[in-house]
Amino acid sequence: MNAWNLLGLAAWILVIVYLGFVIWNIRQRHLKMLVVLRKQHSVRTVLLDCLEVLVFALAFYGMAWVTWLRQADYADKAAIRVTYNYANLVLQTDSDRSYYVRVTSGNGKQPVRYYTYWTQGAKYQISSRNADVSDATDALTVRASAYPWSMKRLAKLEKTQEKAYVATYIGTYRPTFLNGLGLHVGRTAQRFSLIRIPNETFQKVVSAHD
């Protein structure tokens, strides 16, 4: 585990310890109220209970937000380290057509597709959750435009690779206070592949049962 993530681990331990303290403290106060003060109700005791529970709720929500709910800003270079991979697509030939990418539909339970493509000496499959196919005039699709690409590099690939390549964005959490508090440092924030083909005739669409 990255040393920065120990910050988040320590914070979660404190939250759990505080929860135990709240349970113990509330029980002790109520026992004292019943045994020593001979009371069943006390405004001061109820207010203290509410205050301790509120503090725990805020602490738990804060840690839950920074650990699971906080959305990464993929363009924030101070928080996300960005790298790119580029590879040329290799044309595949069937008895009836040639294509760069094969698109397989999901099983009907989820609206997801699976893209299979080939590079020099390798075959890859990725889901539409983390990839998109571009077959229009512009290299970037609407989804791909959400990521900070090197437009100069894409423009060069458009000219030199005949619009047949795959570009992959990889964002990794940098060592910062918030990333450490959320136990994210060193982990992948997002990996997204832009599969570029000249036009839609270079993709083969098949069903999940084919």
N, CA and C of each residue as an Amber inpcrd file, in Angstrom:
protein
   630
   0.8400000  -1.2020000   0.0000000   0.0000000   0.0000000   0.0000000
   0.8740000   1.2500000   0.0000000   0.5130000   2.2150000  -0.8360000
   1.2280000   3.4820000  -0.8630000   1.1310000   4.1780000   0.4890000
   2.2310000   4.7890000   0.9180000   2.2800000   5.4160000   2.2430000
   1.2050000   6.4940000   2.4070000   0.8720000   7.1830000   1.3080000
  -0.1610000   8.2150000   1.4010000  -1.5170000   7.6190000   1.7670000
  -1.7710000   6.3970000   1.3480000  -3.0500000   5.7630000   1.6430000
  -3.1910000   5.3900000   3.1170000  -2.0820000   5.3820000   3.8410000
  -2.1580000   5.1310000   5.2820000  -2.9370000   6.2380000   5.9850000
  -2.9360000   7.4210000   5.3640000  -3.7170000   8.5350000   5.9080000
  -5.1990000   8.1830000   5.9230000  -5.6950000   7.6440000   4.8140000
  -7.0940000   7.2470000   4.7440000  -7.3950000   6.0760000   5.6570000
  -6.4700000   5.1200000   5.7340000  -6.6700000   3.9730000   6.6230000
  -6.7850000   4.4230000   8.0720000  -5.8960000   5.3430000   8.4740000
  -5.9360000   5.8660000   9.8490000  -7.2420000   6.6190000  10.1050000
  -7.6990000   7.3700000   9.1000000  -8.9440000   8.1270000   9.2610000
 -10.1390000   7.1960000   9.4370000 -10.1900000   6.1190000   8.6600000
 -11.2840000   5.1520000   8.8040000 -11.2420000   4.4560000  10.1640000
 -10.0480000   4.1560000  10.6470000  -9.9240000   3.5430000  11.9750000
 -10.4420000   4.4950000  13.0420000 -10.1220000   5.7760000  12.9160000
 -10.6130000   6.7720000  13.8720000 -12.1370000   6.8610000  13.8410000
 -12.7190000   6.8060000  12.6400000 -14.1800000   6.8620000  12.5260000
 -14.8140000   5.6610000  13.2220000 -14.2500000   4.4770000  13.0270000
 -14.7840000   3.2690000  13.6590000 -14.6120000   3.3230000  15.1700000
 -13.4340000   3.7900000  15.6130000 -13.1960000   3.9260000  17.0610000
 -14.1630000   4.9300000  17.6640000 -14.3990000   6.0200000  16.9600000
 -15.3420000   7.0280000  17.4620000 -16.7560000   6.4660000  17.5490000
 -17.1450000   5.6270000  16.5910000 -18.4600000   4.9840000  16.6560000
 -18.5750000   4.1320000  17.9170000 -17.5180000   3.3760000  18.2170000
 -17.5290000   2.5800000  19.4410000 -17.6370000   3.4570000  20.6770000
 -16.9180000   4.5880000  20.6600000 -16.9810000   5.5140000  21.7890000
 -18.3770000   6.0990000  21.9510000 -19.0210000   6.4570000  20.8280000
 -20.3690000   7.0200000  20.8860000 -21.3430000   6.0220000  21.5040000
 -21.2760000   4.7730000  21.0560000 -22.1710000   3.7500000  21.6020000
 -21.9410000   3.5630000  23.0980000 -20.6690000   3.4670000  23.4780000
 -20.3260000   3.2820000  24.9040000 -20.7350000   4.4830000  25.7370000
 -20.4740000   5.6940000  25.2370000 -20.7480000   6.9150000  25.9920000
 -22.2470000   7.1390000  26.1710000 -23.0190000   6.8840000  25.1020000
 -24.4750000   7.0240000  25.2100000 -25.0170000   6.0290000  26.2390000
 -24.5330000   4.8140000  26.2030000 -24.9910000   3.7990000  27.1630000
 -24.6510000   4.2060000  28.5910000 -23.4330000   4.7140000  28.8070000
 -23.0100000   5.1210000  30.1480000 -23.8630000   6.2710000  30.6800000
 -24.1470000   7.2370000  29.8290000 -24.9480000   8.3700000  30.2610000
 -26.3640000   7.9400000  30.6400000 -26.9380000   7.0610000  29.8470000
 -28.3120000   6.6230000  30.1160000 -28.3750000   5.7520000  31.3770000
 -27.3520000   4.9330000  31.5910000 -27.3130000   4.1440000  32.8270000
 -27.1850000   5.0480000  34.0410000 -26.3300000   6.0770000  33.9400000
 -26.1600000   7.0170000  35.0420000 -27.4630000   7.7690000  35.3130000
 -28.1500000   8.1490000  34.2350000 -29.4000000   8.8760000  34.3870000
 -30.4430000   8.0220000  35.1100000 -30.4780000   6.7140000  34.7990000
 -31.4670000   5.8350000  35.4170000 -31.0900000   5.4180000  36.8350000
 -29.8160000   5.0870000  37.0410000 -29.3910000   4.5330000  38.3400000
 -29.0790000   5.6160000  39.3500000 -28.3170000   6.6240000  38.9370000
 -27.8540000   7.6510000  39.8710000 -28.8640000   8.7810000  40.0100000
 -29.3210000   9.3120000  38.8880000 -30.2150000  10.4730000  38.9330000
 -31.6890000  10.0840000  39.0240000 -31.9670000   8.8040000  38.8490000
 -33.3540000   8.3160000  38.9270000 -34.2730000   9.0180000  37.9290000
 -33.7600000   9.2350000  36.7310000 -34.5460000   9.8900000  35.6940000
 -34.6260000   8.9960000  34.4710000 -35.7220000   9.1080000  33.7770000
 -35.8710000   8.3930000  32.5140000 -35.6260000   9.3040000  31.3040000
 -35.7810000  10.5960000  31.5030000 -35.5940000  11.5520000  30.4150000
 -34.7600000  12.7250000  30.9120000 -33.8990000  13.2230000  30.0310000
 -33.0850000  14.3970000  30.3370000 -32.7790000  15.1140000  29.0360000
 -33.1340000  16.3950000  29.0010000 -32.8900000  17.1870000  27.7860000
 -31.4040000  17.2500000  27.4760000 -30.5940000  17.4330000  28.5060000
 -29.1370000  17.5330000  28.3110000 -28.5820000  16.2300000  27.7340000
 -29.0530000  15.1020000  28.2460000 -28.5800000  13.8020000  27.7530000
 -28.9770000  13.5840000  26.2980000 -30.2120000  13.9190000  25.9640000
 -30.6740000  13.7600000  24.5820000 -29.8880000  14.6600000  23.6380000
 -29.6130000  15.8920000  24.0490000 -28.8380000  16.8070000  23.2020000
 -27.4220000  16.3010000  22.9750000 -26.8000000  15.7620000  24.0300000
 -25.4630000  15.2000000  23.8820000 -25.4770000  13.9870000  22.9620000
 -26.5260000  13.1590000  23.1000000 -26.6590000  12.0040000  22.2000000
 -26.7360000  12.4480000  20.7440000 -27.5900000  13.4270000  20.5050000
 -27.7730000  13.9390000  19.1410000 -26.4910000  14.5390000  18.5880000
 -25.7560000  15.2700000  19.4310000 -24.5150000  15.9050000  19.0010000
 -23.4720000  14.8610000  18.6150000 -23.3130000  13.8340000  19.4320000
 -22.3220000  12.8000000  19.1460000 -22.6920000  12.0140000  17.8880000
 -23.9750000  11.7090000  17.7440000 -24.4150000  10.9900000  16.5470000
 -24.2330000  11.8520000  15.3030000 -24.5090000  13.1580000  15.4160000
 -24.3360000  14.0690000  14.2860000 -22.8750000  14.1490000  13.8680000
 -21.9800000  14.2560000  14.8470000 -20.5430000  14.3120000  14.5390000
 -20.1040000  13.0390000  13.8260000 -20.5860000  11.8840000  14.3090000
 -20.2360000  10.6220000  13.6470000 -20.7830000  10.5870000  12.2200000
 -22.0350000  11.0210000  12.0420000 -22.6540000  10.9930000  10.7120000
 -21.8730000  11.8680000   9.7320000 -21.4440000  13.0470000  10.1910000
 -20.6700000  13.9440000   9.3290000 -19.3090000  13.3380000   8.9890000
 -18.6620000  12.7320000   9.9940000 -17.3560000  12.1130000   9.7600000
 -17.4850000  10.9320000   8.7960000 -18.5120000  10.1230000   8.9920000
 -18.7100000   8.9550000   8.1200000 -19.0280000   9.4020000   6.6960000
 -19.9000000  10.3950000   6.5460000 -20.2450000  10.8720000   5.2040000
 -19.0190000  11.4710000   4.5180000 -18.2300000  12.2300000   5.2780000
 -17.0260000  12.8260000   4.7040000 -16.0640000  11.7750000   4.1820000
 -15.8540000  10.7110000   4.9540000 -14.9560000   9.6510000   4.5190000
 -15.5620000   8.8510000   3.3650000 -16.8710000   8.6370000   3.4160000
 -17.5300000   7.9210000   2.3180000 -17.4380000   8.7290000   1.0250000
 -17.5860000  10.0360000   1.1380000 -17.5050000  10.9000000  -0.0530000
 -16.1100000  10.8520000  -0.6610000 -15.0900000  11.0080000   0.1690000
 -13.7340000  11.0700000  -0.3570000 -13.2520000   9.6980000  -0.8320000
 -13.8370000   8.6230000  -0.2860000 -13.4060000   7.2750000  -0.6550000
 -14.1540000   6.7390000  -1.8670000 -15.4870000   6.9420000  -1.9150000
 -16.2910000   6.3150000  -2.9650000 -17.0580000   7.2810000  -3.8510000
 -17.4630000   8.4290000  -3.3270000 -18.3940000   9.2930000  -4.0530000
 -17.7270000  10.4290000  -4.8210000 -16.5280000  10.8090000  -4.4590000
 -15.8640000  11.9450000  -5.1110000 -15.4980000  11.5990000  -6.5470000
 -15.9450000  12.4280000  -7.4780000 -15.6600000  12.2240000  -8.8880000
 -14.2950000  12.8150000  -9.2350000 -13.5080000  12.0300000  -9.9190000
 -12.1770000  12.5030000 -10.3050000 -12.2750000  13.5080000 -11.4460000
 -11.4470000  14.5410000 -11.3840000 -11.3420000  15.5090000 -12.4720000
 -10.1740000  15.0600000 -13.3400000 -10.4800000  14.4320000 -14.4790000
  -9.4380000  13.8290000 -15.3020000  -8.5010000  14.8480000 -15.9340000
  -8.8960000  16.1060000 -15.9190000  -8.0410000  17.1580000 -16.4730000
  -7.1840000  17.8220000 -15.4020000  -7.3670000  17.4550000 -14.1430000
  -6.6220000  18.0450000 -13.0370000  -5.2530000  17.3720000 -12.9280000
  -4.2410000  17.9890000 -13.5130000  -2.9040000  17.3880000 -13.5390000
  -2.2560000  17.3240000 -12.1640000  -2.7330000  18.1420000 -11.2240000
  -2.1870000  18.1020000  -9.8720000  -2.6600000  16.8620000  -9.1180000
  -3.8290000  16.3350000  -9.4790000  -4.3970000  15.1820000  -8.7840000
  -4.3070000  13.8930000  -9.5940000  -4.2400000  14.0190000 -10.9250000
  -4.2380000  12.8470000 -11.7990000  -3.0110000  12.8680000 -12.7050000
  -2.2590000  11.7930000 -12.6800000  -1.1340000  11.6520000 -13.6120000
  -1.6470000  10.9600000 -14.8670000  -1.4170000  11.5900000 -16.0110000
  -1.9830000  11.1050000 -17.2660000  -0.8940000  10.5060000 -18.1460000
  -1.1870000   9.3240000 -18.6780000  -0.3320000   8.7160000 -19.6950000
  -1.2210000   8.2490000 -20.8480000  -0.6070000   8.0890000 -22.0110000
  -1.3410000   7.6650000 -23.2000000  -0.6180000   6.5000000 -23.8770000
  -1.4160000   5.6070000 -24.4030000  -0.8900000   4.5300000 -25.2420000
  -1.5110000   4.6420000 -26.6250000  -0.7000000   4.4200000 -27.6540000
  -1.1870000   4.4780000 -29.0240000  -0.7430000   3.2200000 -29.7620000
  -1.6230000   2.6980000 -30.6020000  -1.2770000   1.5190000 -31.4030000
  -2.0700000   1.5330000 -32.7010000  -1.4620000   1.0040000 -33.7440000
  -2.1360000   0.9200000 -35.0300000  -3.0520000  -0.3050000 -35.0410000
  -4.2130000  -0.1630000 -35.6700000  -5.1220000  -1.2880000 -35.8100000
  -4.7000000  -2.1530000 -36.9930000  -4.9350000  -3.4530000 -36.8500000
  -4.6130000  -4.4040000 -37.9180000  -5.9190000  -4.8830000 -38.5480000
  -5.9990000  -4.8010000 -39.8450000  -7.2090000  -5.1640000 -40.5690000
  -7.4410000  -6.6730000 -40.5190000  -8.6940000  -7.0550000 -40.2420000
  -9.0910000  -8.4640000 -40.2300000  -9.9540000  -8.7440000 -41.4520000
  -9.8290000  -9.9520000 -41.9770000 -10.5600000 -10.2930000 -43.1960000
 -11.3700000 -11.5650000 -43.0030000 -12.6650000 -11.4810000 -43.2730000
 -13.5450000 -12.6450000 -43.2890000 -13.8630000 -13.0010000 -44.7350000
 -14.6940000 -13.9950000 -44.8850000 -15.0740000 -14.4110000 -46.2360000
 -15.8880000 -13.3550000 -46.9690000 -16.5480000 -12.4830000 -46.1750000
 -17.4410000 -11.5050000 -46.8070000 -17.0040000 -10.0540000 -46.6580000
 -16.0720000  -9.7680000 -45.7290000 -15.7180000  -8.3700000 -45.5210000
 -14.4230000  -8.2540000 -44.7410000 -13.9020000  -7.0070000 -44.7100000
 -12.7330000  -6.6760000 -43.9070000 -13.1450000  -5.6530000 -42.8570000
 -12.5260000  -5.7050000 -41.7120000 -12.9100000  -4.8110000 -40.6200000
 -11.7490000  -4.6400000 -39.6410000 -11.8190000  -3.5430000 -38.8660000
 -10.8160000  -3.2660000 -37.8360000 -11.3080000  -3.6330000 -36.4330000
 -12.6140000  -3.5610000 -36.2320000 -13.1610000  -3.8200000 -34.9030000
 -14.4420000  -4.6400000 -35.0240000 -14.5820000  -5.5880000 -34.1230000
 -15.8020000  -6.3810000 -34.0640000 -16.6090000  -5.9350000 -32.8520000
 -17.8660000  -5.6270000 -33.0680000 -18.7420000  -5.1200000 -32.0130000
 -19.7420000  -6.2030000 -31.6520000 -19.7140000  -6.6260000 -30.3920000
 -20.6290000  -7.6620000 -29.9090000 -21.6030000  -7.0380000 -28.9300000
 -22.8950000  -7.2730000 -29.1450000 -23.8950000  -6.7240000 -28.2400000
 -23.9030000  -7.5010000 -26.9380000 -24.4630000  -6.8740000 -25.8860000
 -24.5440000  -7.5240000 -24.5810000 -25.6150000  -8.6020000 -24.5640000
 -25.8450000  -9.1340000 -23.3650000 -26.7970000 -10.2360000 -23.2320000
 -28.2330000  -9.7670000 -23.0040000 -28.4820000  -8.4810000 -23.0960000
 -29.8320000  -7.9630000 -22.9210000 -30.1200000  -7.4530000 -21.5260000
 -29.3330000  -7.8760000 -20.5510000 -29.5630000  -7.4270000 -19.1810000
 -28.9970000  -6.0280000 -18.9530000 -27.9340000  -5.6910000 -19.6810000
 -27.3120000  -4.3810000 -19.5540000 -27.0230000  -3.8340000 -20.9520000
 -27.2310000  -2.5210000 -21.1520000 -26.9630000  -1.9220000 -22.4670000
 -25.4650000  -1.7120000 -22.6770000 -24.7270000  -2.7920000 -22.8590000
 -23.2820000  -2.7130000 -23.0120000 -22.8730000  -3.4760000 -24.2630000
 -21.8360000  -2.9970000 -24.9050000 -21.2840000  -3.6770000 -26.0680000
 -19.8180000  -3.9980000 -25.7940000 -19.3040000  -4.9530000 -26.5390000
 -17.9110000  -5.3630000 -26.3780000 -17.1820000  -5.1640000 -27.6970000
 -16.0710000  -4.4630000 -27.6230000 -15.2760000  -4.1770000 -28.8070000
 -14.0510000  -5.0900000 -28.8210000 -13.8470000  -5.7690000 -29.9290000
 -12.6480000  -6.5880000 -30.1170000 -11.8460000  -5.9710000 -31.2580000
 -10.5720000  -5.7200000 -31.0050000  -9.7180000  -5.1500000 -32.0420000
  -8.3400000  -5.7870000 -31.9700000  -7.5860000  -5.6200000 -33.0340000
  -6.2860000  -6.2440000 -33.1530000  -5.2150000  -5.1840000 -33.4090000
  -4.0980000  -5.3300000 -32.7300000  -2.9120000  -4.5360000 -33.0360000
  -1.8160000  -5.5140000 -33.4720000  -0.6430000  -5.0130000 -33.7140000
   0.4320000  -5.8820000 -34.1770000   0.7610000  -6.9400000 -33.1200000
   0.3890000  -8.1880000 -33.3980000   0.7220000  -9.2930000 -32.5060000
  -0.1500000  -9.4280000 -31.2750000  -1.2740000  -8.7120000 -31.1890000
  -2.1140000  -8.7870000 -29.9830000  -3.5790000  -8.5940000 -30.3430000
  -4.4370000  -9.1930000 -29.5100000  -5.8890000  -9.0700000 -29.6580000
  -6.4480000  -8.5590000 -28.3400000  -7.3680000  -7.5910000 -28.4110000
  -7.9140000  -6.9800000 -27.2040000  -9.4410000  -6.9830000 -27.2680000
 -10.0470000  -7.0690000 -26.0910000 -11.4910000  -6.8910000 -25.9800000
 -11.7650000  -5.9530000 -24.8140000 -12.6250000  -4.9900000 -25.0370000
 -12.9460000  -3.9940000 -24.0170000 -14.4300000  -3.6730000 -24.1230000
 -15.0420000  -3.3160000 -23.0150000 -16.4760000  -3.0180000 -23.0380000
 -16.7040000  -1.5480000 -23.3500000 -17.9400000  -1.2360000 -23.7200000
 -18.2980000   0.1440000 -24.0450000 -18.3160000   1.0380000 -22.8110000
 -18.1670000   0.4580000 -21.6230000 -18.0580000   1.2910000 -20.4250000
 -16.7620000   2.0870000 -20.4310000 -15.7320000   1.5260000 -21.0580000
 -14.4160000   2.1530000 -21.0410000 -13.8390000   2.3660000 -22.4380000
 -14.7060000   2.4480000 -23.4160000 -14.2120000   2.6440000 -24.7830000
 -15.3360000   3.1670000 -25.6640000 -14.9320000   3.7030000 -26.8090000
 -15.9090000   4.1550000 -27.7940000 -15.2650000   4.0610000 -29.1710000
 -16.0960000   3.8500000 -30.1750000 -15.6260000   3.7540000 -31.5540000
 -15.9280000   5.0590000 -32.2700000 -14.9170000   5.5850000 -32.9390000
 -15.0870000   6.8090000 -33.7230000 -14.9990000   6.4660000 -35.1990000
 -16.0780000   6.7740000 -35.9280000 -16.0760000   6.5150000 -37.3700000
 -16.5490000   7.7290000 -38.1600000 -16.5110000   8.9020000 -37.5240000
 -16.9840000  10.1300000 -38.1660000 -15.7970000  10.9590000 -38.6690000
 -16.1000000  12.1620000 -39.0980000 -15.0330000  13.0450000 -39.5910000
 -14.0930000  13.4570000 -38.4730000 -14.6720000  13.8140000 -37.3280000
 -13.8600000  14.1810000 -36.1730000 -13.3950000  12.9270000 -35.4470000
 -12.1680000  12.9720000 -34.9510000 -11.6080000  11.8070000 -34.2580000
 -12.3150000  11.5410000 -32.9350000 -12.6680000  12.6000000 -32.2230000
 -13.2470000  12.4370000 -30.9020000 -14.7570000  12.2560000 -30.9610000
 -15.2440000  11.2880000 -30.2210000 -16.6760000  11.1370000 -30.0240000
 -17.0940000  12.0190000 -28.8450000 -18.3820000  12.1020000 -28.5870000
 -18.8610000  12.9090000 -27.4620000 -18.2950000  12.3890000 -26.1440000
 -18.3200000  11.0730000 -25.9640000 -17.8000000  10.4980000 -24.7230000
 -16.2990000  10.6970000 -24.5950000 -15.5790000  10.4970000 -25.6820000
 -14.1230000  10.6370000 -25.6350000 -13.6880000  12.0640000 -25.3640000
 -14.5020000  13.0280000 -25.7710000 -14.1330000  14.4340000 -25.5850000
 -14.1140000  14.8550000 -24.1130000 -14.6110000  13.9930000 -23.2340000
 -14.5800000  14.3070000 -21.7980000 -13.1860000  14.1530000 -21.2130000
 -12.2630000  13.5710000 -21.9790000 -10.9140000  13.3240000 -21.4810000
  -9.9130000  14.2560000 -22.1570000  -8.8390000  14.5860000 -21.4570000
  -7.8490000  15.5440000 -22.0000000  -6.8500000  14.8680000 -22.9360000
  -7.1800000  14.7780000 -24.2030000  -6.2970000  14.1480000 -25.1760000
  -5.2470000  15.1330000 -25.6900000  -4.1920000  14.5800000 -26.2430000
  -3.2100000  15.3940000 -26.9520000  -3.7090000  15.5580000 -28.3830000
  -4.2890000  16.7080000 -28.6640000  -4.8980000  16.9130000 -29.9680000
  -3.8540000  16.9050000 -31.0910000  -2.6330000  17.3570000 -30.7900000
  -1.5780000  17.3320000 -31.8030000  -1.2330000  15.8980000 -32.1880000
  -1.1780000  15.0190000 -31.1670000  -0.8530000  13.6140000 -31.4530000
  -1.9790000  12.9450000 -32.2350000  -3.2180000  13.2300000 -31.8700000
  -4.3410000  12.6500000 -32.6040000  -4.3770000  13.1560000 -34.0420000
  -4.0810000  14.4320000 -34.2210000  -4.0680000  14.9940000 -35.5780000
  -2.9910000  14.3300000 -36.4320000  -1.8640000  14.0340000 -35.8160000
  -0.7860000  13.3600000 -36.5420000  -1.1960000  11.9370000 -36.9200000
  -1.8440000  11.2330000 -35.9660000  -2.3050000   9.8740000 -36.2550000
  -3.3690000   9.8660000 -37.3430000  -4.2090000  10.8880000 -37.3680000
  -5.2350000  10.9790000 -38.4000000  -4.6130000  10.9880000 -39.7960000
  -3.4560000  11.6100000 -39.9030000  -2.8130000  11.7410000 -41.2060000
  -1.9340000  10.5370000 -41.5410000  -1.2010000  10.0340000 -40.5390000
  -0.2000000   9.0030000 -40.8220000  -0.7390000   7.5780000 -40.7270000
  -1.7940000   7.3500000 -39.9730000  -2.2890000   5.9840000 -39.7710000
  -3.6260000   5.7230000 -40.4620000  -4.0030000   6.5970000 -41.3740000
  -5.2080000   6.4110000 -42.1800000  -6.4480000   6.1770000 -41.3130000
  -6.5140000   6.8820000 -40.2140000  -7.6640000   6.8190000 -39.3020000
  -7.9600000   5.3890000 -38.8410000  -6.8980000   4.6330000 -38.5560000
  -7.0540000   3.2600000 -38.0720000  -6.0750000   3.0400000 -36.9210000
  -6.5000000   3.4310000 -35.7300000  -5.6190000   3.3210000 -34.5630000
  -6.4760000   3.2750000 -33.2980000  -5.8420000   2.9550000 -32.2050000
  -6.5000000   3.0090000 -30.9010000  -5.6390000   3.8690000 -29.9830000
  -6.2710000   4.8320000 -29.3450000  -5.6010000   5.7190000 -28.3860000
  -6.2230000   5.4630000 -27.0100000  -5.3830000   5.2530000 -26.0210000
  -5.8740000   4.9220000 -24.6770000  -5.3960000   5.9550000 -23.6700000
  -6.3640000   6.5290000 -22.9640000  -6.0940000   7.4620000 -21.8710000
  -6.0150000   6.6630000 -20.5710000  -4.9670000   6.9070000 -19.7830000
  -4.8180000   6.2460000 -18.4810000  -4.5660000   7.3220000 -17.4320000
  -5.4920000   7.4570000 -16.4980000  -5.3450000   8.4260000 -15.4170000
  -5.0750000   7.7090000 -14.1030000  -3.9950000   8.0930000 -13.4160000
  -3.6050000   7.4750000 -12.1500000  -3.5930000   8.5290000 -11.0560000
  -4.1250000   8.1900000  -9.8930000  -4.1750000   9.1370000  -8.7800000
  -2.7730000   9.4750000  -8.2770000  -2.4950000  10.7590000  -8.1770000
  -1.2230000  11.2450000  -7.6550000  -1.2470000  11.2660000  -6.1150000
  -0.0700000  11.3570000  -5.4890000  -0.0140000  11.4560000  -4.0240000
  -0.4090000  12.8520000  -3.5320000  -1.6810000  13.0290000  -3.2290000
  -2.1830000  14.2760000  -2.6520000  -2.9550000  13.9430000  -1.3850000
  -3.2970000  14.9750000  -0.6140000  -3.9960000  14.7570000   0.6540000
  -5.3430000  14.0710000   0.4380000  -6.1650000  14.6080000  -0.4820000
  -7.4820000  14.0290000  -0.7130000  -7.3990000  12.6250000  -1.3000000
  -6.4540000  12.4120000  -2.2130000  -6.3110000  11.0730000  -2.7880000
  -5.8600000  10.0740000  -1.7360000  -4.9660000  10.5060000  -0.8470000
  -4.5280000   9.6260000   0.2340000  -5.6490000   9.3470000   1.2120000
  -6.4310000  10.3840000   1.5280000  -7.5490000  10.2140000   2.4530000
  -8.5880000   9.2530000   1.8820000  -8.7060000   9.2280000   0.5740000
  -9.6570000   8.3300000  -0.0740000  -9.0700000   6.9850000  -0.4510000
  -7.8080000   6.7160000  -0.0470000  -7.1410000   5.4320000  -0.3190000
  -6.9730000   5.1820000  -1.8200000  -6.7280000   6.2700000  -2.5890000
  -6.6720000   6.1480000  -4.0460000  -5.2640000   6.2610000  -4.6300000
  -4.3020000   6.7440000  -3.8740000  -2.9810000   7.0570000  -4.4470000
  -2.3740000   5.8160000  -5.1080000  -1.9290000   5.9960000  -6.3650000
  -1.3140000   4.9060000  -7.1080000  -2.2970000   4.0460000  -7.8750000
  -3.5870000   4.2450000  -7.6520000  -4.5950000   3.4410000  -8.3290000
  -5.0660000   4.1400000  -9.6110000  -5.6340000   3.3540000 -10.5110000
  -6.1220000   3.9000000 -11.7680000  -7.4490000   4.6130000 -11.5580000
  -7.4870000   5.8860000 -11.9190000  -8.7280000   6.6500000 -11.8240000
  -9.6530000   6.3240000 -12.9890000  -9.0780000   6.1910000 -14.1770000
  -9.8730000   5.8660000 -15.3670000  -8.9510000   5.3810000 -16.4660000
  -9.4770000   4.4590000 -17.2470000  -8.7990000   3.9830000 -18.4560000
  -9.8410000   3.9780000 -19.5590000  -9.5890000   4.7380000 -20.6070000
 -10.5700000   4.8800000 -21.6790000  -9.8670000   4.7820000 -23.0250000
 -10.4290000   3.9470000 -23.9030000  -9.8280000   3.7380000 -25.2200000
 -10.7060000   4.3240000 -26.3170000 -10.0820000   5.0740000 -27.1920000
 -10.7290000   5.6120000 -28.3810000 -10.3020000   4.7500000 -29.5620000
 -11.2560000   3.9990000 -30.1080000 -10.9700000   3.1080000 -31.2340000
 -11.3700000   3.8370000 -32.5080000 -10.3780000   4.2350000 -33.2670000
 -10.6110000   5.0570000 -34.4550000 -10.5980000   4.2080000 -35.7200000
 -11.6700000   4.3070000 -36.5160000 -11.7410000   3.6150000 -37.8000000
 -12.1880000   4.6130000 -38.8640000 -11.8430000   4.3670000 -40.1270000
 -12.1540000   5.3530000 -41.1810000 -13.6450000   5.6400000 -41.3200000
 -14.4780000   4.6090000 -41.2850000 -15.9290000   4.7720000 -41.3680000
 -16.5930000   3.5220000 -40.8240000 -17.9080000   3.5410000 -40.7570000
 -18.6420000   2.4640000 -40.0900000 -18.5580000   1.1250000 -40.8190000
 -18.1590000   1.1240000 -42.0980000 -18.0460000  -0.1380000 -42.8260000
 -16.8810000  -0.9900000 -42.3220000 -15.9850000  -0.3810000 -41.5430000
 -14.8460000  -1.1110000 -41.0170000 -15.0870000  -1.6830000 -39.6310000
 -16.3490000  -1.7540000 -39.2270000 -16.6870000  -2.4640000 -37.9890000
 -17.7050000  -3.5590000 -38.3190000 -17.5270000  -4.6930000 -37.6740000
 -18.4190000  -5.8210000 -37.8860000 -19.2640000  -5.9990000 -36.6260000
 -20.5690000  -5.8920000 -36.7760000 -21.4910000  -5.9870000 -35.6430000
 -22.0750000  -7.3880000 -35.6140000 -21.9240000  -8.0570000 -34.4640000
 -22.4690000  -9.4080000 -34.2960000 -23.2550000  -9.4640000 -33.0100000
 -24.1290000 -10.4100000 -32.8880000 -24.8990000 -10.5790000 -31.6530000
 -24.1180000 -11.4320000 -30.6790000 -24.5480000 -11.4420000 -29.4250000
 -23.8490000 -12.1840000 -28.3880000 -23.9210000 -13.6850000 -28.6330000
 -24.8500000 -14.1400000 -29.4740000 -25.0310000 -15.5670000 -29.7050000
 -24.2680000 -16.0620000 -30.9270000 -23.6600000 -15.1160000 -31.6740000
 -22.9260000 -15.5230000 -32.8800000 -21.5700000 -16.1050000 -32.5130000
